[in-house]
Amino acid sequence: MPRYVKITLERRGVSCVAELLDKDAPRTAEAVWRGLPQGGPAYHAKYARNEVYTMVERFAEEAVGQENPTVTPIPGDLVYFDFHGGMLDRAFKEEKGIHELAGVVDLAIFYGRNNLLLNGDVGWVPGNVYGTIVEGLDRIAEACHDVWRAGALGERLVYERHSE
């Protein structure tokens, strides 16, 4: 039976629904499902292009590891990144308020084309594709673009279970 996640940009009042990819990314989908709800300040990517994400404390009981990885996410992809503390620079961690954590989970949605997960400091940054937006991609894409254009200050990205 398919499982669904509702993703919301709270301040903008816009949501979408994604189906978890239990067959392609079973460990990641299960870890996210068990960890829901999750949410935090929304940020727009600087280099990856059409990405909005939030960073939260690690919530999985065990490290998920790599599965169904990509460095070229497509519109509608939900991508999970697990960053150990040493991978993120001090200024970035301080800006995000995560400088005291040993590591973080980055929960990202990709809303447009031509994304590339390449970081100038560390190289390729593959992420686990664990879900795909099945409802409301156009609306969330417009709101995500507004995060880029108008700013993310005060915006929260929230993930919660959704029943169809």
Phi, psi and omega in degrees: 000127181298148176243143185235148178237136174261131181240129187229136164267102192299308184298324180276348177065035183238134181229161171220168179236134180236146174266134176288143180266072184299330180280324184272330183220063187297320181292317181291314179301317180293318179297316180294314181303313180293330183275351182289149001280156176223153177179165178179188179304138178272144176226149173257138180300148176267323187246330185285349177089256193265067185225135168238137186214167168225153178246131182229163175299149176302133184238348180284142179296323178230154177301135182286322185079181183272133172203144183049050186282156173211155167240004179226066182297151181251166179304131179098351180289137166259127185233137182249126175238138175243109183254124173285158186304325182286346182281336184256135183286158186305312183298318179298313181297320179294317179301321183272354180073028183241016186295339181268355183271145178290337180186169180219160171254131177255116176256115188238149169240142177248130190241357180216184185267173171064043178270147179216121184267078181231124181250128183300333181275325188236352180095213181296140180233081180291144176235158179273120174277113185241358180199165178221136180290126182247350180211127174088019180300318181300315181294314182291326178297317178297317179293321178295319177298323177294327174300318178294314186284314187262342178112155184262352185306124179084357180270144176237140175253121187236135177244132178212160177294146179225136179252135179272000000 
